[in-house]
Amino acid sequence: MFLLLGFGVPAFAGQDQQEKPKQEEHPAKPEQKPQEKPANQPKQQAQPKQQQQHAQQQAKSQQDQQQKQQQQEQANANKQQQQHTQQQAKSQQDQQQKQQQQEQANANKQQEQHALQQAKSQQDQQQKQQQRDNSQKQEQQIAKHQQDQQRQGQQQQQDHSANQSQQQAREQQQQHSEQQAHLQPVHIQSQQEQHRQESEQRGEWQQHRASNWQSEHRDWQQRGGYNGYRIPQDRYDGYFGSGHSFRIYSYPVVIVGGYPRFQYGGYWFSLADSWPEYWSNNWYDDDDVYINYSGDGYYLYNRRYPRDRIAINVYLD
């Protein structure tokens, strides 16, 4: 409002100044009073001051506008710079996230490749171990086959030796029978001699009777294992085991080193252990016995006392 008034006053003042000279050009008009002119002089003197104030106000307004414009421009510039900074920060953050994601993906890929390599290495080791195991099994099979062949050869040799021993025993028995058939007096003496020997043998049997067999006897495992002669399997199946029982004094019996030794199935046997005190006095003459191989050696079993077993040795002759 002040600015409008400031512009209006000088305009009216200028209009009055222009109109007044026109009026002065007509002096002939009596109705005009010249005394009224001095009244306009103070207004004419005040006009330059008002113009100066108006100019200052205009300058100040322009300055304020310029300042506001500059402030607005500065604010816009700051806002743009802030937005640009935020965009740069966001762009850097996005790049960092992408880089981290890429690094994580690379790390995962490397870890996966490492796991695959480890799995492949383990698989290769397992295959190599399996190949070694197969090679060892083959070698063991070859060695077992060779051992079996050696055992078969040894068994054949043992069978041959046993057959020869049996043949010799049969020949000796046949010769003895022939001698008994031709010499009756000698046969009578041999019977007397046999009774005497049996009586002596019974004395030897009694010497090996235990006083407390449960605490005195020892099996082959307790003795350190059986290391004597082993009967071939085919020969064993034909004469030995629980299915083949016999009575000891139905076959030849001799005393060797103070121990009774009896013959059966082409082999000689002697007791390595004492016999139980609760067996009958003449068990070796009256009881049915059998010879069995029980895991760690040969044992003599008495059918009257099936829970007991006596360790025995085997001899070819």
BALOBA-1460 file (C-alpha; in Angstrom, 3 decimals):
// residues 317
<rec num="1" residu="m" x="0.000" y="0.000" z="0.000"/>
<rec num="2" residu="f" x="2.792" y="2.415" z="0.836"/>
<rec num="3" residu="l" x="4.442" y="1.675" z="-2.446"/>
<rec num="4" residu="l" x="1.232" y="2.365" z="-4.358"/>
<rec num="5" residu="l" x="0.712" y="5.564" z="-2.449"/>
<rec num="6" residu="g" x="4.333" y="6.536" z="-3.107"/>
<rec num="7" residu="f" x="3.848" y="6.032" z="-6.836"/>
<rec num="8" residu="g" x="0.516" y="7.869" z="-6.789"/>
<rec num="9" residu="v" x="1.628" y="11.032" z="-5.038"/>
<rec num="10" residu="p" x="4.400" y="11.950" z="-7.474"/>
<rec num="11" residu="a" x="2.070" y="11.220" z="-10.370"/>
<rec num="12" residu="f" x="-0.545" y="13.577" z="-9.042"/>
<rec num="13" residu="a" x="2.163" y="16.109" z="-8.268"/>
<rec num="14" residu="g" x="3.515" y="15.938" z="-11.796"/>
<rec num="15" residu="q" x="0.019" y="16.279" z="-13.226"/>
<rec num="16" residu="d" x="-0.576" y="19.432" z="-11.165"/>
<rec num="17" residu="q" x="2.670" y="20.910" z="-12.360"/>
<rec num="18" residu="q" x="1.684" y="20.280" z="-15.965"/>
<rec num="19" residu="e" x="-1.771" y="21.683" z="-15.504"/>
<rec num="20" residu="k" x="-0.620" y="24.797" z="-13.722"/>
<rec num="21" residu="p" x="1.570" y="26.204" z="-16.494"/>
<rec num="22" residu="k" x="-1.385" y="25.796" z="-18.819"/>
<rec num="23" residu="q" x="-3.419" y="27.894" z="-16.538"/>
<rec num="24" residu="e" x="-0.714" y="30.537" z="-16.409"/>
<rec num="25" residu="e" x="-0.881" y="30.881" z="-20.168"/>
<rec num="26" residu="h" x="-4.319" y="32.516" z="-19.853"/>
<rec num="27" residu="p" x="-3.851" y="35.688" z="-17.688"/>
<rec num="28" residu="a" x="-6.954" y="37.172" z="-19.092"/>
<rec num="29" residu="k" x="-9.160" y="35.034" z="-16.921"/>
<rec num="30" residu="p" x="-9.989" y="37.114" z="-13.855"/>
<rec num="31" residu="e" x="-11.511" y="34.241" z="-11.861"/>
<rec num="32" residu="q" x="-8.132" y="32.738" z="-11.200"/>
<rec num="33" residu="k" x="-6.470" y="33.965" z="-8.072"/>
<rec num="34" residu="p" x="-2.681" y="34.229" z="-8.278"/>
<rec num="35" residu="q" x="-2.416" y="34.166" z="-4.518"/>
<rec num="36" residu="e" x="-3.141" y="30.441" z="-4.463"/>
<rec num="37" residu="k" x="0.177" y="29.488" z="-6.192"/>
<rec num="38" residu="p" x="2.371" y="29.751" z="-3.089"/>
<rec num="39" residu="a" x="0.208" y="27.084" z="-1.486"/>
<rec num="40" residu="n" x="1.562" y="24.461" z="-3.970"/>
<rec num="41" residu="q" x="5.250" y="25.199" z="-3.318"/>
<rec num="42" residu="p" x="5.655" y="23.081" z="-0.157"/>
<rec num="43" residu="k" x="4.265" y="20.052" z="-2.061"/>
<rec num="44" residu="q" x="6.751" y="20.582" z="-4.854"/>
<rec num="45" residu="q" x="9.577" y="20.685" z="-2.319"/>
<rec num="46" residu="a" x="8.386" y="17.429" z="-0.608"/>
<rec num="47" residu="q" x="8.224" y="15.418" z="-3.849"/>
<rec num="48" residu="p" x="12.005" y="14.694" z="-4.181"/>
<rec num="49" residu="k" x="12.157" y="13.343" z="-0.637"/>
<rec num="50" residu="q" x="9.223" y="11.017" z="-1.256"/>
<rec num="51" residu="q" x="10.774" y="9.839" z="-4.516"/>
<rec num="52" residu="q" x="14.003" y="9.146" z="-2.684"/>
<rec num="53" residu="q" x="12.159" y="7.154" z="-0.032"/>
<rec num="54" residu="h" x="10.210" y="5.347" z="-2.718"/>
<rec num="55" residu="a" x="13.450" y="4.518" z="-4.545"/>
<rec num="56" residu="q" x="15.003" y="3.280" z="-1.322"/>
<rec num="57" residu="q" x="11.963" y="1.157" z="-0.643"/>
<rec num="58" residu="q" x="12.094" y="-0.206" z="-4.162"/>
<rec num="59" residu="a" x="15.822" y="-0.915" z="-3.780"/>
<rec num="60" residu="k" x="15.229" y="-2.566" z="-0.425"/>
<rec num="61" residu="s" x="12.357" y="-4.597" z="-1.873"/>
<rec num="62" residu="q" x="14.504" y="-5.641" z="-4.773"/>
<rec num="63" residu="q" x="17.309" y="-6.440" z="-2.374"/>
<rec num="64" residu="d" x="14.907" y="-8.504" z="-0.215"/>
<rec num="65" residu="q" x="13.637" y="-10.268" z="-3.282"/>
<rec num="66" residu="q" x="17.167" y="-10.911" z="-4.434"/>
<rec num="67" residu="q" x="18.082" y="-12.191" z="-0.980"/>
<rec num="68" residu="k" x="14.982" y="-14.397" z="-0.924"/>
<rec num="69" residu="q" x="15.769" y="-15.590" z="-4.420"/>
<rec num="70" residu="q" x="19.363" y="-16.232" z="-3.438"/>
<rec num="71" residu="q" x="18.227" y="-18.025" z="-0.292"/>
<rec num="72" residu="q" x="15.755" y="-20.071" z="-2.340"/>
<rec num="73" residu="e" x="18.435" y="-20.833" z="-4.906"/>
<rec num="74" residu="q" x="20.869" y="-21.690" z="-2.112"/>
<rec num="75" residu="a" x="18.236" y="-23.894" z="-0.473"/>
<rec num="76" residu="n" x="17.533" y="-25.551" z="-3.812"/>
<rec num="77" residu="a" x="21.246" y="-25.968" z="-4.400"/>
<rec num="78" residu="n" x="21.678" y="-27.414" z="-0.918"/>
<rec num="79" residu="k" x="18.720" y="-29.699" z="-1.472"/>
<rec num="80" residu="q" x="20.080" y="-30.811" z="-4.832"/>
<rec num="81" residu="q" x="23.519" y="-31.318" z="-3.316"/>
<rec num="82" residu="q" x="21.977" y="-33.258" z="-0.436"/>
<rec num="83" residu="q" x="19.969" y="-35.366" z="-2.882"/>
<rec num="84" residu="h" x="23.083" y="-35.877" z="-4.978"/>
<rec num="85" residu="t" x="25.029" y="-36.854" z="-1.846"/>
<rec num="86" residu="q" x="22.267" y="-39.241" z="-0.817"/>
<rec num="87" residu="q" x="22.185" y="-40.688" z="-4.314"/>
<rec num="88" residu="q" x="25.957" y="-41.128" z="-4.252"/>
<rec num="89" residu="a" x="25.783" y="-42.724" z="-0.804"/>
<rec num="90" residu="k" x="22.953" y="-45.006" z="-1.949"/>
<rec num="91" residu="s" x="24.876" y="-45.847" z="-5.097"/>
<rec num="92" residu="q" x="27.988" y="-46.644" z="-3.052"/>
<rec num="93" residu="q" x="25.884" y="-48.704" z="-0.630"/>
<rec num="94" residu="d" x="24.322" y="-50.581" z="-3.556"/>
<rec num="95" residu="q" x="27.754" y="-51.178" z="-5.021"/>
<rec num="96" residu="q" x="29.048" y="-52.392" z="-1.663"/>
<rec num="97" residu="q" x="26.047" y="-54.698" z="-1.283"/>
<rec num="98" residu="k" x="26.553" y="-56.017" z="-4.797"/>
<rec num="99" residu="q" x="30.256" y="-56.488" z="-4.096"/>
<rec num="100" residu="q" x="29.491" y="-58.275" z="-0.792"/>
<rec num="101" residu="q" x="26.924" y="-60.460" z="-2.531"/>
<rec num="102" residu="q" x="29.434" y="-61.234" z="-5.271"/>
<rec num="103" residu="e" x="32.125" y="-62.013" z="-2.697"/>
<rec num="104" residu="q" x="29.685" y="-64.202" z="-0.744"/>
<rec num="105" residu="a" x="28.681" y="-65.970" z="-3.950"/>
<rec num="106" residu="n" x="32.357" y="-66.500" z="-4.804"/>
<rec num="107" residu="a" x="33.038" y="-67.770" z="-1.280"/>
<rec num="108" residu="n" x="30.065" y="-70.146" z="-1.478"/>
<rec num="109" residu="k" x="31.228" y="-71.336" z="-4.869"/>
<rec num="110" residu="q" x="34.769" y="-71.904" z="-3.574"/>
<rec num="111" residu="q" x="33.415" y="-73.710" z="-0.513"/>
<rec num="112" residu="e" x="31.224" y="-75.886" z="-2.725"/>
<rec num="113" residu="q" x="34.152" y="-76.657" z="-5.000"/>
<rec num="114" residu="h" x="36.293" y="-77.481" z="-1.949"/>
<rec num="115" residu="a" x="33.569" y="-79.782" z="-0.609"/>
<rec num="116" residu="l" x="33.311" y="-81.485" z="-4.009"/>
<rec num="117" residu="q" x="37.074" y="-81.912" z="-4.134"/>
<rec num="118" residu="q" x="37.091" y="-83.390" z="-0.633"/>
<rec num="119" residu="a" x="34.255" y="-85.754" z="-1.513"/>
<rec num="120" residu="k" x="36.071" y="-86.788" z="-4.677"/>
<rec num="121" residu="s" x="39.304" y="-87.264" z="-2.722"/>
<rec num="122" residu="q" x="37.519" y="-89.410" z="-0.146"/>
<rec num="123" residu="q" x="35.896" y="-91.415" z="-2.911"/>
<rec num="124" residu="d" x="39.269" y="-91.929" z="-4.575"/>
<rec num="125" residu="q" x="40.769" y="-93.021" z="-1.246"/>
<rec num="126" residu="q" x="37.884" y="-95.428" z="-0.676"/>
<rec num="127" residu="q" x="38.344" y="-96.871" z="-4.160"/>
<rec num="128" residu="k" x="42.074" y="-97.259" z="-3.563"/>
<rec num="129" residu="q" x="41.411" y="-98.862" z="-0.174"/>
<rec num="130" residu="q" x="38.883" y="-101.191" z="-1.763"/>
<rec num="131" residu="q" x="41.396" y="-102.098" z="-4.448"/>
<rec num="132" residu="r" x="44.009" y="-102.786" z="-1.772"/>
<rec num="133" residu="d" x="41.482" y="-104.864" z="0.176"/>
<rec num="134" residu="n" x="40.624" y="-106.805" z="-2.960"/>
<rec num="135" residu="s" x="44.298" y="-107.365" z="-3.646"/>
<rec num="136" residu="q" x="44.833" y="-108.563" z="-0.072"/>
<rec num="137" residu="k" x="41.818" y="-110.849" z="-0.327"/>
<rec num="138" residu="q" x="43.159" y="-112.297" z="-3.562"/>
<rec num="139" residu="e" x="46.571" y="-112.788" z="-1.990"/>
<rec num="140" residu="q" x="44.952" y="-114.392" z="1.051"/>
<rec num="141" residu="q" x="42.893" y="-116.658" z="-1.181"/>
<rec num="142" residu="i" x="45.995" y="-117.649" z="-3.117"/>
<rec num="143" residu="a" x="47.905" y="-118.273" z="0.126"/>
<rec num="144" residu="k" x="44.966" y="-120.262" z="1.523"/>
<rec num="145" residu="h" x="44.771" y="-122.301" z="-1.654"/>
<rec num="146" residu="q" x="48.480" y="-123.023" z="-1.408"/>
<rec num="147" residu="q" x="48.099" y="-123.968" z="2.250"/>
<rec num="148" residu="d" x="45.185" y="-126.221" z="1.382"/>
<rec num="149" residu="q" x="47.271" y="-127.898" z="-1.278"/>
<rec num="150" residu="q" x="50.107" y="-128.335" z="1.199"/>
<rec num="151" residu="r" x="47.726" y="-129.749" z="3.773"/>
<rec num="152" residu="q" x="46.256" y="-132.104" z="1.231"/>
<rec num="153" residu="g" x="49.764" y="-133.238" z="0.338"/>
<rec num="154" residu="q" x="50.595" y="-133.712" z="4.014"/>
<rec num="155" residu="q" x="47.346" y="-135.570" z="4.618"/>
<rec num="156" residu="q" x="48.047" y="-137.819" z="1.651"/>
<rec num="157" residu="q" x="51.492" y="-138.528" z="3.032"/>
<rec num="158" residu="q" x="50.035" y="-139.166" z="6.473"/>
<rec num="159" residu="d" x="47.355" y="-141.415" z="5.007"/>
<rec num="160" residu="h" x="50.002" y="-143.304" z="3.108"/>
<rec num="161" residu="s" x="52.059" y="-143.664" z="6.280"/>
<rec num="162" residu="a" x="48.980" y="-144.731" z="8.251"/>
<rec num="163" residu="n" x="48.071" y="-147.264" z="5.604"/>
<rec num="164" residu="q" x="51.593" y="-148.650" z="5.711"/>
<rec num="165" residu="s" x="51.439" y="-148.812" z="9.523"/>
<rec num="166" residu="q" x="48.084" y="-150.562" z="9.400"/>
<rec num="167" residu="q" x="49.336" y="-152.993" z="6.801"/>
<rec num="168" residu="q" x="52.383" y="-153.740" z="8.937"/>
<rec num="169" residu="a" x="50.176" y="-154.204" z="12.008"/>
<rec num="170" residu="r" x="47.927" y="-156.592" z="10.096"/>
<rec num="171" residu="e" x="50.913" y="-158.496" z="8.850"/>
<rec num="172" residu="q" x="52.313" y="-158.741" z="12.382"/>
<rec num="173" residu="q" x="48.940" y="-159.828" z="13.718"/>
<rec num="174" residu="q" x="48.647" y="-162.399" z="10.962"/>
<rec num="175" residu="q" x="52.112" y="-163.712" z="11.723"/>
<rec num="176" residu="h" x="51.231" y="-163.856" z="15.405"/>
<rec num="177" residu="s" x="48.043" y="-165.794" z="14.612"/>
<rec num="178" residu="e" x="49.975" y="-168.229" z="12.460"/>
<rec num="179" residu="q" x="52.516" y="-168.764" z="15.234"/>
<rec num="180" residu="q" x="49.724" y="-169.381" z="17.741"/>
<rec num="181" residu="a" x="48.095" y="-171.868" z="15.375"/>
<rec num="182" residu="h" x="51.322" y="-173.893" z="14.995"/>
<rec num="183" residu="l" x="52.543" y="-173.647" z="18.606"/>
<rec num="184" residu="q" x="49.831" y="-174.535" z="21.127"/>
<rec num="185" residu="p" x="52.169" y="-174.604" z="24.171"/>
<rec num="186" residu="v" x="53.416" y="-171.196" z="23.258"/>
<rec num="187" residu="h" x="49.779" y="-170.032" z="22.973"/>
<rec num="188" residu="i" x="49.080" y="-171.206" z="26.501"/>
<rec num="189" residu="q" x="52.133" y="-169.396" z="27.780"/>
<rec num="190" residu="s" x="51.129" y="-166.242" z="25.893"/>
<rec num="191" residu="q" x="47.714" y="-166.273" z="27.585"/>
<rec num="192" residu="q" x="49.359" y="-166.561" z="30.983"/>
<rec num="193" residu="e" x="51.744" y="-163.807" z="30.032"/>
<rec num="194" residu="q" x="48.806" y="-161.691" z="28.825"/>
<rec num="195" residu="h" x="46.986" y="-162.068" z="32.157"/>
<rec num="196" residu="r" x="50.163" y="-161.129" z="33.991"/>
<rec num="197" residu="q" x="50.597" y="-158.078" z="31.770"/>
<rec num="198" residu="e" x="46.962" y="-157.052" z="32.257"/>
<rec num="199" residu="s" x="47.373" y="-157.253" z="36.009"/>
<rec num="200" residu="e" x="50.518" y="-155.097" z="35.824"/>
<rec num="201" residu="q" x="48.712" y="-152.692" z="33.501"/>
<rec num="202" residu="r" x="45.786" y="-152.378" z="35.906"/>
<rec num="203" residu="g" x="48.280" y="-151.355" z="38.549"/>
<rec num="204" residu="e" x="49.563" y="-148.637" z="36.204"/>
<rec num="205" residu="w" x="46.002" y="-147.506" z="35.454"/>
<rec num="206" residu="q" x="45.295" y="-147.120" z="39.166"/>
<rec num="207" residu="q" x="48.420" y="-145.020" z="39.669"/>
<rec num="208" residu="h" x="46.952" y="-142.412" z="37.292"/>
<rec num="209" residu="r" x="43.649" y="-142.143" z="39.103"/>
<rec num="210" residu="a" x="43.009" y="-138.607" z="40.440"/>
<rec num="211" residu="s" x="42.197" y="-137.816" z="44.053"/>
<rec num="212" residu="n" x="40.271" y="-134.655" z="43.070"/>
<rec num="213" residu="w" x="39.931" y="-134.600" z="39.295"/>
<rec num="214" residu="q" x="38.016" y="-131.293" z="39.122"/>
<rec num="215" residu="s" x="41.014" y="-129.445" z="40.550"/>
<rec num="216" residu="e" x="43.787" y="-131.653" z="39.117"/>
<rec num="217" residu="h" x="42.902" y="-132.107" z="35.473"/>
<rec num="218" residu="r" x="43.937" y="-129.653" z="32.715"/>
<rec num="219" residu="d" x="42.690" y="-129.413" z="29.131"/>
<rec num="220" residu="w" x="44.875" y="-128.765" z="26.084"/>
<rec num="221" residu="q" x="44.286" y="-125.027" z="26.200"/>
<rec num="222" residu="q" x="45.584" y="-124.931" z="29.769"/>
<rec num="223" residu="r" x="48.527" y="-127.049" z="28.674"/>
<rec num="224" residu="g" x="49.510" y="-124.544" z="25.985"/>
<rec num="225" residu="g" x="47.786" y="-126.219" z="23.039"/>
<rec num="226" residu="y" x="48.031" y="-129.537" z="21.268"/>
<rec num="227" residu="n" x="51.209" y="-129.997" z="19.204"/>
<rec num="228" residu="g" x="51.101" y="-133.743" z="18.488"/>
<rec num="229" residu="y" x="50.127" y="-135.797" z="15.480"/>
<rec num="230" residu="r" x="46.842" y="-134.923" z="13.777"/>
<rec num="231" residu="i" x="44.621" y="-137.621" z="12.310"/>
<rec num="232" residu="p" x="43.609" y="-137.029" z="8.647"/>
<rec num="233" residu="q" x="40.008" y="-135.972" z="8.241"/>
<rec num="234" residu="d" x="38.852" y="-138.923" z="6.145"/>
<rec num="235" residu="r" x="40.441" y="-141.314" z="8.627"/>
<rec num="236" residu="y" x="38.939" y="-139.421" z="11.535"/>
<rec num="237" residu="d" x="35.437" y="-139.561" z="10.028"/>
<rec num="238" residu="g" x="35.679" y="-143.361" z="9.666"/>
<rec num="239" residu="y" x="36.868" y="-144.301" z="13.197"/>
<rec num="240" residu="f" x="36.523" y="-141.363" z="15.569"/>
<rec num="241" residu="g" x="33.898" y="-139.063" z="17.012"/>
<rec num="242" residu="s" x="30.864" y="-139.704" z="19.232"/>
<rec num="243" residu="g" x="29.461" y="-142.151" z="16.699"/>
<rec num="244" residu="h" x="32.397" y="-144.593" z="17.032"/>
<rec num="245" residu="s" x="32.751" y="-146.047" z="20.541"/>
<rec num="246" residu="f" x="34.929" y="-148.985" z="21.682"/>
<rec num="247" residu="r" x="36.358" y="-150.657" z="24.780"/>
<rec num="248" residu="i" x="40.041" y="-150.089" z="25.414"/>
<rec num="249" residu="y" x="40.962" y="-153.686" z="26.316"/>
<rec num="250" residu="s" x="39.421" y="-154.990" z="23.117"/>
<rec num="251" residu="y" x="42.611" y="-153.665" z="21.477"/>
<rec num="252" residu="p" x="46.347" y="-153.932" z="22.282"/>
<rec num="253" residu="v" x="47.513" y="-152.107" z="25.450"/>
<rec num="254" residu="v" x="51.127" y="-151.488" z="26.503"/>
<rec num="255" residu="i" x="52.887" y="-149.462" z="29.198"/>
<rec num="256" residu="v" x="55.322" y="-146.812" z="27.935"/>
<rec num="257" residu="g" x="57.179" y="-144.676" z="30.429"/>
<rec num="258" residu="g" x="54.792" y="-145.629" z="33.214"/>
<rec num="259" residu="y" x="51.687" y="-144.594" z="31.198"/>
<rec num="260" residu="p" x="49.188" y="-147.017" z="29.590"/>
<rec num="261" residu="r" x="49.069" y="-146.761" z="25.791"/>
<rec num="262" residu="f" x="46.314" y="-148.410" z="23.735"/>
<rec num="263" residu="q" x="45.865" y="-148.925" z="20.000"/>
<rec num="264" residu="y" x="42.730" y="-148.063" z="18.034"/>
<rec num="265" residu="g" x="41.960" y="-147.159" z="14.412"/>
<rec num="266" residu="g" x="45.568" y="-147.647" z="13.346"/>
<rec num="267" residu="y" x="46.973" y="-145.195" z="15.938"/>
<rec num="268" residu="w" x="48.309" y="-145.381" z="19.491"/>
<rec num="269" residu="f" x="46.874" y="-143.242" z="22.275"/>
<rec num="270" residu="s" x="48.052" y="-142.400" z="25.795"/>
<rec num="271" residu="l" x="46.432" y="-140.397" z="28.579"/>
<rec num="272" residu="a" x="48.025" y="-136.972" z="29.146"/>
<rec num="273" residu="d" x="45.783" y="-136.351" z="32.150"/>
<rec num="274" residu="s" x="44.612" y="-138.369" z="35.171"/>
<rec num="275" residu="w" x="41.158" y="-140.015" z="35.130"/>
<rec num="276" residu="p" x="38.386" y="-139.058" z="37.609"/>
<rec num="277" residu="e" x="38.358" y="-140.818" z="40.966"/>
<rec num="278" residu="y" x="34.599" y="-141.455" z="40.767"/>
<rec num="279" residu="w" x="34.871" y="-143.601" z="37.619"/>
<rec num="280" residu="s" x="34.611" y="-147.364" z="38.138"/>
<rec num="281" residu="n" x="37.814" y="-149.300" z="38.845"/>
<rec num="282" residu="n" x="37.641" y="-151.241" z="35.574"/>
<rec num="283" residu="w" x="36.212" y="-148.496" z="33.339"/>
<rec num="284" residu="y" x="39.016" y="-149.059" z="30.762"/>
<rec num="285" residu="d" x="37.843" y="-152.657" z="30.433"/>
<rec num="286" residu="d" x="34.045" y="-152.366" z="30.862"/>
<rec num="287" residu="d" x="32.976" y="-148.850" z="29.714"/>
<rec num="288" residu="d" x="32.357" y="-147.709" z="26.154"/>
<rec num="289" residu="v" x="34.613" y="-144.818" z="25.239"/>
<rec num="290" residu="y" x="35.229" y="-142.710" z="22.128"/>
<rec num="291" residu="i" x="37.853" y="-140.222" z="20.926"/>
<rec num="292" residu="n" x="36.809" y="-136.767" z="19.760"/>
<rec num="293" residu="y" x="38.667" y="-133.694" z="18.529"/>
<rec num="294" residu="s" x="37.225" y="-130.713" z="20.435"/>
<rec num="295" residu="g" x="38.647" y="-127.480" z="19.025"/>
<rec num="296" residu="d" x="42.006" y="-127.454" z="20.781"/>
<rec num="297" residu="g" x="43.044" y="-131.130" z="20.853"/>
<rec num="298" residu="y" x="42.035" y="-134.794" z="21.191"/>
<rec num="299" residu="y" x="40.043" y="-136.020" z="24.199"/>
<rec num="300" residu="l" x="38.804" y="-139.378" z="25.516"/>
<rec num="301" residu="y" x="35.103" y="-139.477" z="26.518"/>
<rec num="302" residu="n" x="33.324" y="-142.089" z="28.683"/>
<rec num="303" residu="r" x="29.657" y="-142.629" z="27.798"/>
<rec num="304" residu="r" x="28.815" y="-143.262" z="31.464"/>
<rec num="305" residu="y" x="30.232" y="-139.858" z="32.341"/>
<rec num="306" residu="p" x="29.517" y="-137.693" z="29.257"/>
<rec num="307" residu="r" x="30.472" y="-134.411" z="30.936"/>
<rec num="308" residu="d" x="34.069" y="-135.492" z="31.587"/>
<rec num="309" residu="r" x="36.885" y="-135.587" z="29.084"/>
<rec num="310" residu="i" x="40.538" y="-136.596" z="29.374"/>
<rec num="311" residu="a" x="43.309" y="-135.061" z="27.260"/>
<rec num="312" residu="i" x="45.161" y="-137.690" z="25.204"/>
<rec num="313" residu="n" x="48.145" y="-137.827" z="22.844"/>
<rec num="314" residu="v" x="48.156" y="-139.470" z="19.402"/>
<rec num="315" residu="y" x="51.061" y="-141.576" z="18.050"/>
<rec num="316" residu="l" x="51.623" y="-143.319" z="14.759"/>
<rec num="317" residu="d" x="53.487" y="-146.254" z="16.332"/>
